[in-house]
């Protein structure tokens, strides 16, 4: 029974609450919510001893999305609050294949294209402002939470932020205006070490010269944060899967 499985694995029998969306959610929002949650519970992302339960949750989530993405079945559910289990996709369906059909694998070319579109876009500027405010001016937080950034973006970001401060669009945080040279130098050393590690990883993965340092660094960071939901590739996958990212990636989730 789908509703019983929802209660067991998500502590609710409300299909919309399972996906964390409102009843009036549109198709793109529904798809994005499913993608985000399915990444969290995907069996490949948990320890071996937790894979059986994760598989059940992943299957349940797929059934919920399959039902709500069907206009007719969704209309019946909205009207009655009930689920016809005879018409629910079987739990032994290949949900991994179903998921892959919905969300294609992100390629190096996708990353490059996204980088070109994102850099200096209105979305990047919005993310920069939010990161500045959320991190109270901490440049390390900003570089960590705005997509596609490296240490080379710091000067550009500082110029933009100083313009906002001059116009009084944002507060002048001490973390930003009073940052010590020692901290700046430490950040540069850390970035250089990360870039070197990324290049080594690129060689180990046999990626050759079709990937530049930024893409290699992105992959390294994604590997380091394999347990984080909001890593770069997950945000990118969510964007390609439907919907638009509104907030920058958060640390320590």
C-alpha positions in Angstrom: 0.0 0.0 0.0 1.5 3.3 -1.1 0.0 5.4 1.7 1.3 3.0 4.3 4.7 3.1 2.8 4.6 6.9 2.8 3.7 6.8 6.5 6.5 4.4 7.3 9.3 6.1 5.4 8.2 9.8 5.3 6.0 10.0 8.4 3.0 11.2 6.4 0.3 9.9 4.2 0.0 13.1 2.3 1.7 12.7 -1.1 2.5 16.3 -1.4 4.1 16.4 2.0 6.3 13.5 1.0 7.8 15.7 -1.7 7.7 18.8 0.4 5.5 20.8 -2.0 2.2 22.5 -1.9 -1.0 21.1 -3.5 -0.9 23.7 -6.3 2.6 22.8 -7.4 3.3 22.9 -11.1 5.0 20.1 -13.2 8.4 21.7 -13.1 8.3 22.3 -9.4 7.1 18.8 -8.8 9.9 17.3 -10.9 12.5 19.4 -9.1 11.2 18.4 -5.7 11.3 14.8 -6.7 14.8 15.0 -8.0 16.1 16.8 -4.9 14.6 14.3 -2.5 15.4 11.3 -4.6 19.1 12.3 -4.5 18.9 12.4 -0.7 17.5 8.8 -0.4 19.1 7.2 -3.5 20.6 3.8 -2.4 23.9 4.7 -4.0 24.4 7.6 -1.5 24.1 5.6 1.7 26.2 3.0 3.6 25.8 -0.7 2.6 23.9 -1.5 5.8 21.3 1.3 5.0 20.8 0.4 1.3 17.8 -1.9 1.8 15.7 0.8 3.6 17.0 3.5 1.2 15.9 1.3 -1.7 12.4 1.1 -0.3 12.2 4.8 0.3 13.5 5.4 -3.2 10.9 3.1 -4.7 8.1 4.7 -2.6 9.2 8.2 -3.7 9.2 7.1 -7.3 5.6 5.8 -7.0 4.5 9.1 -5.4 6.0 11.1 -8.2 4.6 8.7 -10.9 1.1 9.2 -9.5 1.3 13.0 -9.0 2.8 13.5 -12.4 -0.1 11.8 -14.0 -2.8 14.5 -14.4 -5.8 12.1 -14.2 -4.6 10.1 -11.2 -3.5 13.3 -9.5 -7.0 14.8 -10.0 -8.6 11.7 -8.4 -6.2 11.9 -5.4 -6.8 15.6 -5.0 -10.6 15.0 -5.0 -10.7 12.0 -2.7 -7.4 11.9 -0.9 -7.2 8.2 -1.7 -4.9 6.1 -3.8 -5.9 3.2 -6.1 -3.1 0.8 -5.4 -4.1 -1.3 -8.3 -3.0 1.6 -10.6 0.2 2.4 -8.7 3.4 1.6 -10.5 4.8 -1.7 -9.0 7.5 -1.5 -6.4 9.7 -3.8 -8.4 9.9 -1.5 -11.3 13.4 -0.4 -12.3 13.2 2.9 -10.5 16.9 3.7 -11.2 16.2 3.5 -14.9 13.1 5.6 -14.5 15.1 8.2 -12.6 17.7 8.3 -15.3 15.1 8.8 -18.0 13.9 11.8 -16.1 17.3 13.2 -15.1 20.0 12.5 -17.6 23.6 12.2 -16.5 25.4 15.5 -16.3 28.4 15.7 -18.8 31.5 17.8 -18.8 30.0 19.7 -21.8 26.9 20.4 -19.6 29.2 21.9 -16.9 31.0 24.0 -19.5 27.8 25.3 -21.0 26.3 26.0 -17.6 29.4 27.9 -16.6 29.2 30.1 -19.7 25.5 30.9 -19.1 25.9 31.5 -15.4 29.0 33.7 -15.2 28.0 37.4 -14.9 24.3 36.5 -15.3 21.6 38.1 -13.2 21.3 34.7 -11.4 25.0 34.8 -10.4 24.6 38.4 -9.2 21.6 37.4 -7.1 23.5 34.4 -5.6 26.5 36.6 -4.8 24.3 39.1 -2.9 22.6 36.3 -1.0 26.0 34.7 -0.2 27.4 38.0 1.0 24.4 38.6 3.3 24.2 35.0 4.6 27.9 34.8 5.2 28.1 38.4 6.6 30.8 39.3 4.2 33.0 36.3 4.7 34.8 35.9 1.3 35.5 32.2 1.9 31.8 31.6 2.4 31.0 33.6 -0.7 33.4 31.6 -2.9 32.1 28.4 -1.4 28.5 29.1 -2.0 28.3 30.9 -5.4 28.4 28.3 -8.2 31.3 28.0 -10.7 33.7 30.1 -8.6 37.4 29.9 -8.1 39.9 32.2 -6.4 40.1 34.1 -9.7 36.6 35.4 -9.2 37.4 37.1 -5.9 38.6 40.4 -7.4 35.5 40.6 -9.6 33.2 39.9 -6.6 34.9 42.4 -4.4 34.4 45.2 -7.0 30.7 44.3 -7.3 30.2 44.2 -3.5 32.0 47.5 -3.0 29.6 49.0 -5.5 26.6 47.7 -3.5 28.1 49.0 -0.2 28.7 52.5 -1.8 25.1 52.6 -2.9 24.0 51.3 0.6 22.3 48.3 -1.0 24.1 46.0 1.5 25.7 46.6 4.9 29.5 46.9 5.1 30.4 43.8 7.1 33.7 43.8 9.0 34.4 40.4 7.7 34.5 41.9 4.2 36.1 45.3 4.6 38.4 44.3 7.5 39.7 41.0 6.3 43.4 40.5 7.1 46.1 40.0 4.5 47.0 36.8 6.4 43.6 35.3 5.8 43.6 36.3 2.1 47.0 34.7 1.6 45.8 31.5 3.4 42.9 31.3 1.1 45.1 31.6 -2.0 47.4 28.9 -0.7 44.4 26.6 -0.1 43.0 27.3 -3.6 46.4 26.5 -5.1 46.5 23.2 -3.2 42.9 22.3 -4.2 43.7 23.1 -7.9 46.8 20.8 -7.7 44.7 18.0 -6.2 42.0 18.5 -8.8 44.6 18.1 -11.6 45.9 14.9 -10.0 42.4 13.6 -9.8 41.8 14.4 -13.4 44.9 12.3 -14.4 43.7 9.5 -12.1 40.3 9.5 -13.8 41.9 9.6 -17.3 40.0 12.7 -18.3 42.7 14.0 -20.5 42.7 17.6 -21.8 39.0 17.9 -22.5 38.5 19.3 -19.0 40.0 22.5 -17.7 41.0 23.3 -14.1 37.7 24.7 -13.2 35.8 21.5 -14.2 38.4 19.4 -12.5 38.0 21.4 -9.3 34.3 21.1 -9.5 34.6 17.3 -9.7 37.0 17.3 -6.8 34.8 19.3 -4.6 31.8 17.2 -5.6 33.7 14.1 -4.6 34.8 15.6 -1.3 31.2 16.5 -0.6 29.6 13.2 -1.7 27.2 13.2 1.3 26.1 16.8 0.8 22.8 17.3 -1.0 23.5 20.7 -2.4 26.8 20.2 -4.2 27.4 21.8 -7.6 26.4 18.8 -9.7 23.2 18.3 -7.8 22.2 21.9 -8.3 23.1 21.6 -12.0 21.1 18.4 -12.3 18.1 20.0 -10.6 18.3 22.9 -13.0 18.4 20.6 -16.0 15.7 18.5 -14.5 13.3 21.5 -14.3 12.9 24.6 -12.2 15.4 27.3 -11.3 17.8 27.5 -8.4 17.1 30.4 -6.2 19.5 30.1 -3.3 23.2 29.4 -3.2 24.6 26.2 -1.9 24.7 26.0 1.9 27.7 24.6 3.8 27.6 21.8 6.4 24.2 20.3 5.5 
